[in-house]
């Protein structure tokens, strides 16, 4: 696509980013990654100096943490913490949700915790029936399930997560596509590499009970990507949320940094695969925000600040700097955005009329 046409994709609408007069160039495949409870504050400004402390951040080695992640400007801090997000994704695509600049992205479910957030994120609308993190099968159809039922995506959709509620969020028995949310990362090991990966996972401690370390999820997702070559892959990471709840700001930042490294590995992997190179979109988001100040560890109904989130992405044929939000974006716009990068937004919204439009929709 010519540069003049690409620049026309400067997203604009009361409910979206600036939009081109032409449709978004569709990708052939899409990878979606969520980083649970990663605050927009760190995404856009990097490590917060006031939280590199023993009291507020639970940090024992404040000098060492500051040396690793603190820099004098917000731009330098965010690029130090999330170098792939800011060095590649933001420069080649778009990133949304900078509340400090007056360009927020908000969730609409009012709950401000995980299951309601993932439901809104992946189905395109909030649902008051989703009011807990209990293991209840989701009555709503996610965009992943909708895609998996299309002939061209049958047996080509998969999801990996660090939380054992993921199969319920995606209603795995009904949806029918592969969902790995707990247990071994390779469910039917057949090779020495498969068994080695499962042994690695089994040797890690069950530190959070129903939430496994992201390392297991990441390696399982990469293994599946290389061996099964799905057209749609969703990866739910969770370490950021768990360490935040425990008030370990150092480990929270480490988790975000490792998540960014995983994004780089994913992207470099698909660039080496002919089936994906130049044909793949990468979309990122989070399920909820968090509080600020000493309240940074929390989220939920009683934490209004946790309604502010972020999202980002890049796709073939689009080259733009950080997008400018001219109105109010919500978490609900994300599901249709997944469909949109595949050229299927109108079909998805026809079949799911409650879903919000994509971030590209006029």
Steps between C-alpha positions, in 0.01 A plus 500: 500500500631845409617718786232763427229239537660362816511844657129523431457241774533763773225376724213749586150466641304578816549144615820403321839605385535699181380296207588472134240537232613158374474168691786364706720270289411151621757263637487127441585406861482670836675455835333653805684544831357637824705597804279472805467815709794683340432868574489765231729706725794262448415445134520872420742628765705201612606434858341734756764652729265515799442124481868410495486492878479251781171630639288568192666257261626225726844538343801390703772606254374842395838608364528196277143534369548869425822422316319246285180686416496863612599774257451876509228525234178306450605413146830352613336313789233337286750400232723348768214302651324402175756531221314292241166669562649847455783421261297295254125485563437867580718611210351260247141496625295667772475518877201640685412592857729780614272652763765753604479647150119507510460194275359230728362157420240385752324177579121514520411197712531689830653199676868579440624146547602215275210283379272797419795669330590204283137454409470863387836487324429183301124523435469873433252588774463497877264254669368556854455124537880468509548628855767274651815305413321172566541212257171551321478432125464827314156529337641747248680416177849641474649619174737202525209256512326685218812473285550132585155418360582650161618235251828679424592507871376158604768327710720807450421689825675442833534667839759469775471662841655513844162480679284191532185709451594557134312190374185635668544852364523353150245225574735239361250208482259707290753691294690188401844652434815416694526676838791440740458684829662270753677170532774397256570735209491207255186296561591211267880474510647293218863606471795538735460878472135470607590296808788731587268803492246323722772394744621860517147613588452225758823597676381856567328561836122558505563840655156653437290187494265551205738737316814358343816693419500676164813309399288186458234680300755676279694187415182302440364767266829525307515122466141488372567786259799322346343155480130564433520836318159642604352796315378652828699469822402659831745513793387616845790598729445544872823558696456879504171477685618242753815687602308828521249347740790394720645854495824401334558788262838362400354164398206675332742701285705187431184322385409784266854502361490123442162536334651753262786261426242230423330734253834549325558124490152441358548762233848385402372141485217580258734706282702181448192300394382534141137443603509808725761741368335818368153356561461519878347760733603530865247645746553576870273599789430456869193390693493782758705781646610558858498770764763770538735590786495247781182359342692382192468137612121497482215498253131422513168675556643723775798620293368748239848557353508135394253573219782653291684259274708496179521310174743486209565326171674482167405336173618458143476808283454753780783730605409780738628664813315495832134550420309803623171426670244768425222352705425226750621145437389203706613147565201378301659624175767232516301193387391658173856623450615136494241431232587821316867419446383177335259695279194358680365784714170545317427127518592481869281796594214371287504176699573677832296822493585592860872517420660844481670595171872461449746779566515547122126542446387841365 
